[in-house]
């Protein structure tokens, strides 16, 4: 059975996966680049986005696991773009330019479906109004036996955790206090009891936590 | 100038420093021993409480910094005991038996002062109704030039952080999701900008974060 995985999901010490006030100029709201700075500096991030250079080390090694064996992604509509409610601008094709870094089918969860968008490089965005279970069924069918990545944002990852659909969760604790934003953990009391976990801190100051679903 | 220090302060992934429903039977509420299990297993903890054995390693080394150079402690009333409001039972002398592990003056913050309690081994509990600034002044005077430890619980540490009175903060992130309880971080947005931080994870699964006040 293919696995359902979350990678490189950064949170603050108070558990927020994104800041308040997301907009076109500030995709992460008042968190700006403080949650993901560790990731942007890695060689893995830069290669994913067609850039050279970047740092190596434990942050890079962890970041690099993002793509291996993935056949489809599911993301929330808030990750796809800053619009809320009915689409005002169907010309919006995501943050990532003509050749997005996914290179697989990507299922965007939205209450406002629109026609699929075929991009360069193998990425196709499908817009579906579905429960986590149904979305996962569609993504699995499209993934050709490979794993499915839940790409975020926080409320999407939380919904899949609440539905107990995640097999592998990689969370990165960044030593900042955001104070407000979207919590990853709200409503998930006792979540840890379903997983085995490991922690490794990095010289960059962040700590990588990996949660692997317990086999009963 | 003597420093103001916090040690071995355990929090969950969602930032809670203690659980809900604290009582005589459950001093940490529904968190039971999940927040402090890493500490109870160390040699440092066992020695502090007059016991032999215990584990060594990074958890023990971090735990052991608790007492060095400390001349007084300030704690919240909720750490001293489970009673709330006016004292119904003045026979209560804390959780720690006749010879508490502090061996210094201890200032207990309460809106209901009562006579000081002189215990065996050098610990004296003083009950004072004071702001963080005033309590710190009293504790410094009693500490004879040594450092002052802020002993918790979460609301007490938070009040001293909000007043910018902490020089050294050792927080231990435990990979559990408590869901409810007393948050360490509430109201402290941007706190990290006043400190330099380091992270080290332990094979036990917890991560030690140390925050050292920036020198301007």
Interface residues (C-beta under 8 A of the other chain):
Chain A: X11 X13 X14 X15 X171 X173 X175 X176 X177 X178 X179 X180 X183 X185 X186 X187 X188 X189 X190 X191 X192 X197 X198 X199 X200 X201 X202 X205 X206 X207 X209 X211
Chain B: X11 X13 X14 X15 X171 X173 X175 X176 X177 X178 X179 X180 X183 X185 X186 X187 X188 X189 X190 X191 X192 X197 X198 X199 X200 X201 X202 X205 X206 X207 X209 X211
